[in-house]
Amino acid sequence: MIVVFSVLLVLCTAVIAVQGLRLRRAGARAAARPLPGPRPGDRLPAARAAELERAVTEGRRAVQRAEAERDSARSELRGARSELEGARSERDRALERAADAAREAGTAAEEADGARATSDRAGAEARRARGEADAAHEQAARLLTETEALRVRAGKAEERARQEAESARRARKEAEECRKALEPMDDPDWVQSELDEMRRLATNGGTLPPVADADRPATDIPQQLPLSPDATTDSVLDGADLGALVVRAASVCGDGHRRRQQHRRDAVLLRVPVGMGRPTLLSAVAAGTPDGAWSQSAASHACRALLTQIQNHAAVLGPWLHDEAAADVPGPAAALRLALNDVGQAIRVEARGRGWVSAEGTQDDRAVGVSLTGLLSPLGDSGTRTHLAFGVGDGMVLRLRDRTWTTVFPAGDRHIGETTPLPVKGAPVRWLAVPSREGDRLVVCTRPTAQLLLNEVTGSWFADRWTDGQPRLTSFLLQLGARIRGAVEDRTMACVWDHGYASHAAETRSLPGSPR
């Protein structure tokens, strides 16, 4: 802007100077030129003079105009100079403002740099704070996880403590019950007093003579171990409280076998077969032939094989036992016959595989002969129920009702003679539906054990102990193995207490002084 004004000012000055120079030269030439005089021959000197006067007047006017233009140019020059001075002042002020703006810009830049630095520091602080927040969040999550784990462990510890407290409570209760039950045993001759009672019963009844010390040891603990290769434990014990039904089972070696260092030849099994539709108890008793070399192993194998076969035929036996079979479905005879025949075949295969008998069998089957008796009892609450008794051989099922023993299987038989045992082919299979009511006791047993229960004296002794309630397992074993002179055979039985309803069974167990 200032440069433009300067250029205009210079141009105006140059124009004015040139114009003034022209005017001065024109004036000088006019002054130096002589006025023309009249020439010869001019006719109108006055007109010429007027023309010249007019020329002079025009020259003066031209000079005036030139001067006026000069003055105007000078005025314009002064105006241009004024404008130039104004432009310079404006330039100076603009420069000052620019300098001020530059200073302000520098200050703003410094402030911006400071703000940027502050922002950077704030960003760094924010990032550090964010990192600390993330670390705190992770730590909080870790603490939350640890807290949850501690809560779970605390819950488990509390549950374990509760279970241990419950176990301790049950242990204290059982210990108290055991203490109460063992109070009669404070007398070291408690067992002997029981045997003395048996002697008095035998003597007063006149049926069984008292025990003679010359015939047997003074204790019922075996004095020697059996020597046969088929030897097994002297006694076995099992039992369970299954709601309305309570079962106890035991097998005790006879004194005759103990004296001859022979093994027990009976076996007993308690199981709940699968596939019967409803819970069902299987009580099985197997009696090996007294002179069978491998009859005990055969008896144990027969019980296990019977469980397998009952489960194989559960589709027929279960509905029939629980009154769910269709009207056109035949009874259990065919299924039981097939099951027991398969048990005999299993005994024969096992015996041949182990080398107990020869491949021909026949006469050698006596070495693994077994009488097998089973009882299927439906579980659950019921005032009356129907059991299924079945077997091959001389096993029996007795019922204790109103302190009286009666034979219910085989029907009408009080004493059983010789029968054909397994695994002889063609051995007759017997079965019978046995009803029971609340308060009955059913006993699946071998023939020697049945003879003890059907005896008037010894049967009354057992009835007195088993009528009011079921004994403890150890008491049941002690009672079954009570010493009776003349009873030297193995004793094996499974006894089922039918209380009708589980609540009644619990009441029976809680009766004061009742055997447990």
Contacts in CASP RR format, 6 or more apart in sequence:
PFRMAT RR
TARGET T0000
AUTHOR 0000-0000-0000
METHOD contacts of the structure
MODEL  1
MIVVFSVLLVLCTAVIAVQGLRLRRAGARAAARPLPGPRPGDRLPAARAA
ELERAVTEGRRAVQRAEAERDSARSELRGARSELEGARSERDRALERAAD
AAREAGTAAEEADGARATSDRAGAEARRARGEADAAHEQAARLLTETEAL
RVRAGKAEERARQEAESARRARKEAEECRKALEPMDDPDWVQSELDEMRR
LATNGGTLPPVADADRPATDIPQQLPLSPDATTDSVLDGADLGALVVRAA
SVCGDGHRRRQQHRRDAVLLRVPVGMGRPTLLSAVAAGTPDGAWSQSAAS
HACRALLTQIQNHAAVLGPWLHDEAAADVPGPAAALRLALNDVGQAIRVE
ARGRGWVSAEGTQDDRAVGVSLTGLLSPLGDSGTRTHLAFGVGDGMVLRL
RDRTWTTVFPAGDRHIGETTPLPVKGAPVRWLAVPSREGDRLVVCTRPTA
QLLLNEVTGSWFADRWTDGQPRLTSFLLQLGARIRGAVEDRTMACVWDHG
YASHAAETRSLPGSPR
1 87 0 8 1.000
1 90 0 8 1.000
1 91 0 8 1.000
2 84 0 8 1.000
2 87 0 8 1.000
2 88 0 8 1.000
2 90 0 8 1.000
2 91 0 8 1.000
5 80 0 8 1.000
5 83 0 8 1.000
5 84 0 8 1.000
5 87 0 8 1.000
6 84 0 8 1.000
8 80 0 8 1.000
9 77 0 8 1.000
9 80 0 8 1.000
9 81 0 8 1.000
9 84 0 8 1.000
12 73 0 8 1.000
12 76 0 8 1.000
12 77 0 8 1.000
12 80 0 8 1.000
13 77 0 8 1.000
15 73 0 8 1.000
16 70 0 8 1.000
16 73 0 8 1.000
16 74 0 8 1.000
16 77 0 8 1.000
19 66 0 8 1.000
19 69 0 8 1.000
19 70 0 8 1.000
19 73 0 8 1.000
20 66 0 8 1.000
20 70 0 8 1.000
22 66 0 8 1.000
23 62 0 8 1.000
23 63 0 8 1.000
23 66 0 8 1.000
23 67 0 8 1.000
23 70 0 8 1.000
26 59 0 8 1.000
26 62 0 8 1.000
26 63 0 8 1.000
27 63 0 8 1.000
30 56 0 8 1.000
30 59 0 8 1.000
35 52 0 8 1.000
36 48 0 8 1.000
36 52 0 8 1.000
37 45 0 8 1.000
37 48 0 8 1.000
38 45 0 8 1.000
38 48 0 8 1.000
42 48 0 8 1.000
177 516 0 8 1.000
181 472 0 8 1.000
181 475 0 8 1.000
181 516 0 8 1.000
184 190 0 8 1.000
187 193 0 8 1.000
191 478 0 8 1.000
194 478 0 8 1.000
194 482 0 8 1.000
195 211 0 8 1.000
195 482 0 8 1.000
195 483 0 8 1.000
197 461 0 8 1.000
198 211 0 8 1.000
198 458 0 8 1.000
198 461 0 8 1.000
198 482 0 8 1.000
198 483 0 8 1.000
198 484 0 8 1.000
199 210 0 8 1.000
199 211 0 8 1.000
201 208 0 8 1.000
201 457 0 8 1.000
201 458 0 8 1.000
201 460 0 8 1.000
201 461 0 8 1.000
202 208 0 8 1.000
202 209 0 8 1.000
202 210 0 8 1.000
202 457 0 8 1.000
202 458 0 8 1.000
202 484 0 8 1.000
202 485 0 8 1.000
203 209 0 8 1.000
203 210 0 8 1.000
204 457 0 8 1.000
205 456 0 8 1.000
205 457 0 8 1.000
206 457 0 8 1.000
207 455 0 8 1.000
207 456 0 8 1.000
207 457 0 8 1.000
208 455 0 8 1.000
208 457 0 8 1.000
208 458 0 8 1.000
208 484 0 8 1.000
208 485 0 8 1.000
208 486 0 8 1.000
208 487 0 8 1.000
209 485 0 8 1.000
209 486 0 8 1.000
210 485 0 8 1.000
211 483 0 8 1.000
211 484 0 8 1.000
211 485 0 8 1.000
212 485 0 8 1.000
215 485 0 8 1.000
216 255 0 8 1.000
216 259 0 8 1.000
216 483 0 8 1.000
217 223 0 8 1.000
220 481 0 8 1.000
220 483 0 8 1.000
222 234 0 8 1.000
222 253 0 8 1.000
222 258 0 8 1.000
223 258 0 8 1.000
224 258 0 8 1.000
224 261 0 8 1.000
225 231 0 8 1.000
225 261 0 8 1.000
226 257 0 8 1.000
226 261 0 8 1.000
226 262 0 8 1.000
226 263 0 8 1.000
227 261 0 8 1.000
227 262 0 8 1.000
228 262 0 8 1.000
228 263 0 8 1.000
228 293 0 8 1.000
230 263 0 8 1.000
230 293 0 8 1.000
230 294 0 8 1.000
230 295 0 8 1.000
230 296 0 8 1.000
230 297 0 8 1.000
231 263 0 8 1.000
231 296 0 8 1.000
232 263 0 8 1.000
232 264 0 8 1.000
232 296 0 8 1.000
232 297 0 8 1.000
232 300 0 8 1.000
233 264 0 8 1.000
234 252 0 8 1.000
234 253 0 8 1.000
234 258 0 8 1.000
234 264 0 8 1.000
235 250 0 8 1.000
235 251 0 8 1.000
235 252 0 8 1.000
235 253 0 8 1.000
235 264 0 8 1.000
235 477 0 8 1.000
235 481 0 8 1.000
236 250 0 8 1.000
236 251 0 8 1.000
236 267 0 8 1.000
236 268 0 8 1.000
237 249 0 8 1.000
237 250 0 8 1.000
237 473 0 8 1.000
237 474 0 8 1.000
237 476 0 8 1.000
237 477 0 8 1.000
238 248 0 8 1.000
238 249 0 8 1.000
238 250 0 8 1.000
238 268 0 8 1.000
238 270 0 8 1.000
238 473 0 8 1.000
239 247 0 8 1.000
239 248 0 8 1.000
239 249 0 8 1.000
239 270 0 8 1.000
239 473 0 8 1.000
240 246 0 8 1.000
240 247 0 8 1.000
240 270 0 8 1.000
241 470 0 8 1.000
241 505 0 8 1.000
241 509 0 8 1.000
242 279 0 8 1.000
242 281 0 8 1.000
242 379 0 8 1.000
243 379 0 8 1.000
243 380 0 8 1.000
243 381 0 8 1.000
243 499 0 8 1.000
243 502 0 8 1.000
243 505 0 8 1.000
244 379 0 8 1.000
244 380 0 8 1.000
244 381 0 8 1.000
244 382 0 8 1.000
244 498 0 8 1.000
244 499 0 8 1.000
244 500 0 8 1.000
244 501 0 8 1.000
244 502 0 8 1.000
244 504 0 8 1.000
244 505 0 8 1.000
245 281 0 8 1.000
245 377 0 8 1.000
245 379 0 8 1.000
245 380 0 8 1.000
245 496 0 8 1.000
245 497 0 8 1.000
245 498 0 8 1.000
245 499 0 8 1.000
245 505 0 8 1.000
246 470 0 8 1.000
246 496 0 8 1.000
246 497 0 8 1.000
246 499 0 8 1.000
246 505 0 8 1.000
247 270 0 8 1.000
247 281 0 8 1.000
247 283 0 8 1.000
247 494 0 8 1.000
247 495 0 8 1.000
247 496 0 8 1.000
247 497 0 8 1.000
248 470 0 8 1.000
248 471 0 8 1.000
248 473 0 8 1.000
248 476 0 8 1.000
248 494 0 8 1.000
248 495 0 8 1.000
248 497 0 8 1.000
249 268 0 8 1.000
249 269 0 8 1.000
249 270 0 8 1.000
249 283 0 8 1.000
249 493 0 8 1.000
249 494 0 8 1.000
249 495 0 8 1.000
250 268 0 8 1.000
250 476 0 8 1.000
250 477 0 8 1.000
250 480 0 8 1.000
250 491 0 8 1.000
250 492 0 8 1.000
250 493 0 8 1.000
251 264 0 8 1.000
251 266 0 8 1.000
251 267 0 8 1.000
251 268 0 8 1.000
251 490 0 8 1.000
251 491 0 8 1.000
251 492 0 8 1.000
252 264 0 8 1.000
252 477 0 8 1.000
252 480 0 8 1.000
252 481 0 8 1.000
252 490 0 8 1.000
252 491 0 8 1.000
252 492 0 8 1.000
253 263 0 8 1.000
253 264 0 8 1.000
253 490 0 8 1.000
254 264 0 8 1.000
254 488 0 8 1.000
254 489 0 8 1.000
254 490 0 8 1.000
254 491 0 8 1.000
255 483 0 8 1.000
255 487 0 8 1.000
255 488 0 8 1.000
256 262 0 8 1.000
256 488 0 8 1.000
256 489 0 8 1.000
257 263 0 8 1.000
257 264 0 8 1.000
257 265 0 8 1.000
257 488 0 8 1.000
257 490 0 8 1.000
259 488 0 8 1.000
263 296 0 8 1.000
264 296 0 8 1.000
264 490 0 8 1.000
265 287 0 8 1.000
265 288 0 8 1.000
265 289 0 8 1.000
265 290 0 8 1.000
265 292 0 8 1.000
265 295 0 8 1.000
265 296 0 8 1.000
265 299 0 8 1.000
265 490 0 8 1.000
266 285 0 8 1.000
266 286 0 8 1.000
266 287 0 8 1.000
266 288 0 8 1.000
266 296 0 8 1.000
266 299 0 8 1.000
266 446 0 8 1.000
266 490 0 8 1.000
266 491 0 8 1.000
266 492 0 8 1.000
267 285 0 8 1.000
267 286 0 8 1.000
267 296 0 8 1.000
267 299 0 8 1.000
267 300 0 8 1.000
267 302 0 8 1.000
267 303 0 8 1.000
267 492 0 8 1.000
268 284 0 8 1.000
268 285 0 8 1.000
268 286 0 8 1.000
268 303 0 8 1.000
268 492 0 8 1.000
268 493 0 8 1.000
268 494 0 8 1.000
269 282 0 8 1.000
269 283 0 8 1.000
269 284 0 8 1.000
269 286 0 8 1.000
269 303 0 8 1.000
269 304 0 8 1.000
269 306 0 8 1.000
269 307 0 8 1.000
270 281 0 8 1.000
270 282 0 8 1.000
270 283 0 8 1.000
270 284 0 8 1.000
270 494 0 8 1.000
271 281 0 8 1.000
271 282 0 8 1.000
271 284 0 8 1.000
271 307 0 8 1.000
272 279 0 8 1.000
272 280 0 8 1.000
272 281 0 8 1.000
272 282 0 8 1.000
272 379 0 8 1.000
273 280 0 8 1.000
273 282 0 8 1.000
273 307 0 8 1.000
273 310 0 8 1.000
273 311 0 8 1.000
273 314 0 8 1.000
274 311 0 8 1.000
274 314 0 8 1.000
275 311 0 8 1.000
275 314 0 8 1.000
275 315 0 8 1.000
275 318 0 8 1.000
276 314 0 8 1.000
276 317 0 8 1.000
276 318 0 8 1.000
276 321 0 8 1.000
276 322 0 8 1.000
277 314 0 8 1.000
277 318 0 8 1.000
277 319 0 8 1.000
277 322 0 8 1.000
278 318 0 8 1.000
278 322 0 8 1.000
278 378 0 8 1.000
278 379 0 8 1.000
279 378 0 8 1.000
279 379 0 8 1.000
279 380 0 8 1.000
280 318 0 8 1.000
280 321 0 8 1.000
280 322 0 8 1.000
280 376 0 8 1.000
280 377 0 8 1.000
280 378 0 8 1.000
280 379 0 8 1.000
281 376 0 8 1.000
281 377 0 8 1.000
281 378 0 8 1.000
281 379 0 8 1.000
281 496 0 8 1.000
282 306 0 8 1.000
282 307 0 8 1.000
282 310 0 8 1.000
282 374 0 8 1.000
282 375 0 8 1.000
282 376 0 8 1.000
283 374 0 8 1.000
283 375 0 8 1.000
283 377 0 8 1.000
283 444 0 8 1.000
283 494 0 8 1.000
283 496 0 8 1.000
284 303 0 8 1.000
284 306 0 8 1.000
284 307 0 8 1.000
284 372 0 8 1.000
284 373 0 8 1.000
284 374 0 8 1.000
284 375 0 8 1.000
284 444 0 8 1.000
284 494 0 8 1.000
285 372 0 8 1.000
285 373 0 8 1.000
285 374 0 8 1.000
285 395 0 8 1.000
285 444 0 8 1.000
285 445 0 8 1.000
285 446 0 8 1.000
285 492 0 8 1.000
285 493 0 8 1.000
285 494 0 8 1.000
286 298 0 8 1.000
286 299 0 8 1.000
286 300 0 8 1.000
286 302 0 8 1.000
286 303 0 8 1.000
286 370 0 8 1.000
286 371 0 8 1.000
286 372 0 8 1.000
286 373 0 8 1.000
287 299 0 8 1.000
287 370 0 8 1.000
287 371 0 8 1.000
287 394 0 8 1.000
287 395 0 8 1.000
287 446 0 8 1.000
287 447 0 8 1.000
287 490 0 8 1.000
287 492 0 8 1.000
288 295 0 8 1.000
288 296 0 8 1.000
288 298 0 8 1.000
288 299 0 8 1.000
288 369 0 8 1.000
288 370 0 8 1.000
288 371 0 8 1.000
288 421 0 8 1.000
289 295 0 8 1.000
289 366 0 8 1.000
289 369 0 8 1.000
289 370 0 8 1.000
289 421 0 8 1.000
290 489 0 8 1.000
291 366 0 8 1.000
292 366 0 8 1.000
292 367 0 8 1.000
292 368 0 8 1.000
292 369 0 8 1.000
293 356 0 8 1.000
293 367 0 8 1.000
294 351 0 8 1.000
294 354 0 8 1.000
294 356 0 8 1.000
294 357 0 8 1.000
294 367 0 8 1.000
294 368 0 8 1.000
295 367 0 8 1.000
295 368 0 8 1.000
295 369 0 8 1.000
295 370 0 8 1.000
297 354 0 8 1.000
297 356 0 8 1.000
297 368 0 8 1.000
298 347 0 8 1.000
298 350 0 8 1.000
298 351 0 8 1.000
298 356 0 8 1.000
298 368 0 8 1.000
298 369 0 8 1.000
298 370 0 8 1.000
298 423 0 8 1.000
299 370 0 8 1.000
301 346 0 8 1.000
301 347 0 8 1.000
301 350 0 8 1.000
302 343 0 8 1.000
302 344 0 8 1.000
302 346 0 8 1.000
302 347 0 8 1.000
302 370 0 8 1.000
302 372 0 8 1.000
302 422 0 8 1.000
303 372 0 8 1.000
305 342 0 8 1.000
305 343 0 8 1.000
305 344 0 8 1.000
305 346 0 8 1.000
305 347 0 8 1.000
306 339 0 8 1.000
306 340 0 8 1.000
306 343 0 8 1.000
306 372 0 8 1.000
306 374 0 8 1.000
308 346 0 8 1.000
309 338 0 8 1.000
309 339 0 8 1.000
309 340 0 8 1.000
309 342 0 8 1.000
309 343 0 8 1.000
310 317 0 8 1.000
310 339 0 8 1.000
310 376 0 8 1.000
312 339 0 8 1.000
312 342 0 8 1.000
313 335 0 8 1.000
313 336 0 8 1.000
313 338 0 8 1.000
313 339 0 8 1.000
316 325 0 8 1.000
316 329 0 8 1.000
316 331 0 8 1.000
316 332 0 8 1.000
316 334 0 8 1.000
316 335 0 8 1.000
317 332 0 8 1.000
317 335 0 8 1.000
317 336 0 8 1.000
317 376 0 8 1.000
317 388 0 8 1.000
318 324 0 8 1.000
319 325 0 8 1.000
319 326 0 8 1.000
319 329 0 8 1.000
320 329 0 8 1.000
320 331 0 8 1.000
320 332 0 8 1.000
320 388 0 8 1.000
321 332 0 8 1.000
321 376 0 8 1.000
321 378 0 8 1.000
321 386 0 8 1.000
321 388 0 8 1.000
322 378 0 8 1.000
323 386 0 8 1.000
325 331 0 8 1.000
332 388 0 8 1.000
332 390 0 8 1.000
332 431 0 8 1.000
333 429 0 8 1.000
333 431 0 8 1.000
336 390 0 8 1.000
336 391 0 8 1.000
336 429 0 8 1.000
336 431 0 8 1.000
337 429 0 8 1.000
340 372 0 8 1.000
340 390 0 8 1.000
340 391 0 8 1.000
340 392 0 8 1.000
340 422 0 8 1.000
340 427 0 8 1.000
340 429 0 8 1.000
341 426 0 8 1.000
341 429 0 8 1.000
343 372 0 8 1.000
343 422 0 8 1.000
343 423 0 8 1.000
344 422 0 8 1.000
344 423 0 8 1.000
345 423 0 8 1.000
347 368 0 8 1.000
347 369 0 8 1.000
347 370 0 8 1.000
347 422 0 8 1.000
347 423 0 8 1.000
348 357 0 8 1.000
348 361 0 8 1.000
348 365 0 8 1.000
348 368 0 8 1.000
348 423 0 8 1.000
350 356 0 8 1.000
351 357 0 8 1.000
351 367 0 8 1.000
351 368 0 8 1.000
351 423 0 8 1.000
352 358 0 8 1.000
352 359 0 8 1.000
352 361 0 8 1.000
356 364 0 8 1.000
356 367 0 8 1.000
356 368 0 8 1.000
357 364 0 8 1.000
357 365 0 8 1.000
357 367 0 8 1.000
357 368 0 8 1.000
358 364 0 8 1.000
365 423 0 8 1.000
365 424 0 8 1.000
368 423 0 8 1.000
369 421 0 8 1.000
369 422 0 8 1.000
369 423 0 8 1.000
369 424 0 8 1.000
370 421 0 8 1.000
370 422 0 8 1.000
370 423 0 8 1.000
371 392 0 8 1.000
371 393 0 8 1.000
371 394 0 8 1.000
371 395 0 8 1.000
371 419 0 8 1.000
371 421 0 8 1.000
371 422 0 8 1.000
371 446 0 8 1.000
371 447 0 8 1.000
372 391 0 8 1.000
372 392 0 8 1.000
372 393 0 8 1.000
372 421 0 8 1.000
372 422 0 8 1.000
373 389 0 8 1.000
373 390 0 8 1.000
373 391 0 8 1.000
373 393 0 8 1.000
373 395 0 8 1.000
373 396 0 8 1.000
373 397 0 8 1.000
373 409 0 8 1.000
373 444 0 8 1.000
373 445 0 8 1.000
373 446 0 8 1.000
374 389 0 8 1.000
374 390 0 8 1.000
374 391 0 8 1.000
374 397 0 8 1.000
374 444 0 8 1.000
375 387 0 8 1.000
375 388 0 8 1.000
375 389 0 8 1.000
375 390 0 8 1.000
375 397 0 8 1.000
375 434 0 8 1.000
375 442 0 8 1.000
375 444 0 8 1.000
375 494 0 8 1.000
375 496 0 8 1.000
376 387 0 8 1.000
376 388 0 8 1.000
376 390 0 8 1.000
377 385 0 8 1.000
377 387 0 8 1.000
377 442 0 8 1.000
377 496 0 8 1.000
378 385 0 8 1.000
378 386 0 8 1.000
378 387 0 8 1.000
380 502 0 8 1.000
381 500 0 8 1.000
381 501 0 8 1.000
381 502 0 8 1.000
382 500 0 8 1.000
382 501 0 8 1.000
383 437 0 8 1.000
383 438 0 8 1.000
383 500 0 8 1.000
383 501 0 8 1.000
384 435 0 8 1.000
384 436 0 8 1.000
384 437 0 8 1.000
384 438 0 8 1.000
385 435 0 8 1.000
385 436 0 8 1.000
385 498 0 8 1.000
385 500 0 8 1.000
386 433 0 8 1.000
386 434 0 8 1.000
386 435 0 8 1.000
386 436 0 8 1.000
387 433 0 8 1.000
387 434 0 8 1.000
387 435 0 8 1.000
387 436 0 8 1.000
387 442 0 8 1.000
388 431 0 8 1.000
388 432 0 8 1.000
388 433 0 8 1.000
388 434 0 8 1.000
389 397 0 8 1.000
389 408 0 8 1.000
389 409 0 8 1.000
389 431 0 8 1.000
389 432 0 8 1.000
389 433 0 8 1.000
389 434 0 8 1.000
389 444 0 8 1.000
390 429 0 8 1.000
390 430 0 8 1.000
390 431 0 8 1.000
390 432 0 8 1.000
391 429 0 8 1.000
391 430 0 8 1.000
391 431 0 8 1.000
392 419 0 8 1.000
392 420 0 8 1.000
392 421 0 8 1.000
392 422 0 8 1.000
392 427 0 8 1.000
392 428 0 8 1.000
392 429 0 8 1.000
392 430 0 8 1.000
393 416 0 8 1.000
393 419 0 8 1.000
393 420 0 8 1.000
393 421 0 8 1.000
393 422 0 8 1.000
393 427 0 8 1.000
394 416 0 8 1.000
394 417 0 8 1.000
394 418 0 8 1.000
394 419 0 8 1.000
394 446 0 8 1.000
394 447 0 8 1.000
395 416 0 8 1.000
395 444 0 8 1.000
395 445 0 8 1.000
395 446 0 8 1.000
395 447 0 8 1.000
395 450 0 8 1.000
396 407 0 8 1.000
396 409 0 8 1.000
396 410 0 8 1.000
396 413 0 8 1.000
396 416 0 8 1.000
396 444 0 8 1.000
396 445 0 8 1.000
396 446 0 8 1.000
396 447 0 8 1.000
396 450 0 8 1.000
397 407 0 8 1.000
397 408 0 8 1.000
397 409 0 8 1.000
397 434 0 8 1.000
397 442 0 8 1.000
397 443 0 8 1.000
397 444 0 8 1.000
397 445 0 8 1.000
398 405 0 8 1.000
398 406 0 8 1.000
398 407 0 8 1.000
398 408 0 8 1.000
398 442 0 8 1.000
398 443 0 8 1.000
398 445 0 8 1.000
398 450 0 8 1.000
398 453 0 8 1.000
398 454 0 8 1.000
399 405 0 8 1.000
399 406 0 8 1.000
399 408 0 8 1.000
399 434 0 8 1.000
399 436 0 8 1.000
399 440 0 8 1.000
399 441 0 8 1.000
399 442 0 8 1.000
399 443 0 8 1.000
400 440 0 8 1.000
400 441 0 8 1.000
400 442 0 8 1.000
400 443 0 8 1.000
400 463 0 8 1.000
400 466 0 8 1.000
400 467 0 8 1.000
401 439 0 8 1.000
401 440 0 8 1.000
401 441 0 8 1.000
403 460 0 8 1.000
403 463 0 8 1.000
403 464 0 8 1.000
403 467 0 8 1.000
404 463 0 8 1.000
405 453 0 8 1.000
405 454 0 8 1.000
405 459 0 8 1.000
405 463 0 8 1.000
407 413 0 8 1.000
407 414 0 8 1.000
407 450 0 8 1.000
407 454 0 8 1.000
408 432 0 8 1.000
408 434 0 8 1.000
408 442 0 8 1.000
409 430 0 8 1.000
409 432 0 8 1.000
409 434 0 8 1.000
410 416 0 8 1.000
410 430 0 8 1.000
410 432 0 8 1.000
411 432 0 8 1.000
414 454 0 8 1.000
415 451 0 8 1.000
415 454 0 8 1.000
416 447 0 8 1.000
416 450 0 8 1.000
417 447 0 8 1.000
419 427 0 8 1.000
419 428 0 8 1.000
420 426 0 8 1.000
420 427 0 8 1.000
420 428 0 8 1.000
421 427 0 8 1.000
434 442 0 8 1.000
436 442 0 8 1.000
436 498 0 8 1.000
437 498 0 8 1.000
437 500 0 8 1.000
438 498 0 8 1.000
438 499 0 8 1.000
438 500 0 8 1.000
438 501 0 8 1.000
438 504 0 8 1.000
439 497 0 8 1.000
439 498 0 8 1.000
439 499 0 8 1.000
439 500 0 8 1.000
440 498 0 8 1.000
441 466 0 8 1.000
441 467 0 8 1.000
441 495 0 8 1.000
441 496 0 8 1.000
441 497 0 8 1.000
441 498 0 8 1.000
442 495 0 8 1.000
442 496 0 8 1.000
442 498 0 8 1.000
443 449 0 8 1.000
443 450 0 8 1.000
443 453 0 8 1.000
443 493 0 8 1.000
443 494 0 8 1.000
443 495 0 8 1.000
443 496 0 8 1.000
444 493 0 8 1.000
444 494 0 8 1.000
444 495 0 8 1.000
444 496 0 8 1.000
445 453 0 8 1.000
445 492 0 8 1.000
445 493 0 8 1.000
445 494 0 8 1.000
446 489 0 8 1.000
446 490 0 8 1.000
446 491 0 8 1.000
446 492 0 8 1.000
446 493 0 8 1.000
448 487 0 8 1.000
448 489 0 8 1.000
448 490 0 8 1.000
448 491 0 8 1.000
449 480 0 8 1.000
449 491 0 8 1.000
449 492 0 8 1.000
449 493 0 8 1.000
452 458 0 8 1.000
452 459 0 8 1.000
452 462 0 8 1.000
452 484 0 8 1.000
452 487 0 8 1.000
452 491 0 8 1.000
453 459 0 8 1.000
453 462 0 8 1.000
458 484 0 8 1.000
458 487 0 8 1.000
461 482 0 8 1.000
462 479 0 8 1.000
465 471 0 8 1.000
465 479 0 8 1.000
465 515 0 8 1.000
466 495 0 8 1.000
466 497 0 8 1.000
466 515 0 8 1.000
468 508 0 8 1.000
468 511 0 8 1.000
468 514 0 8 1.000
468 515 0 8 1.000
469 497 0 8 1.000
469 508 0 8 1.000
469 509 0 8 1.000
469 511 0 8 1.000
469 514 0 8 1.000
469 515 0 8 1.000
470 476 0 8 1.000
470 497 0 8 1.000
470 508 0 8 1.000
470 509 0 8 1.000
470 515 0 8 1.000
470 516 0 8 1.000
471 479 0 8 1.000
471 515 0 8 1.000
471 516 0 8 1.000
472 515 0 8 1.000
472 516 0 8 1.000
475 515 0 8 1.000
475 516 0 8 1.000
476 495 0 8 1.000
480 491 0 8 1.000
480 493 0 8 1.000
481 491 0 8 1.000
497 505 0 8 1.000
497 508 0 8 1.000
499 505 0 8 1.000
499 508 0 8 1.000
508 514 0 8 1.000
509 516 0 8 1.000
END
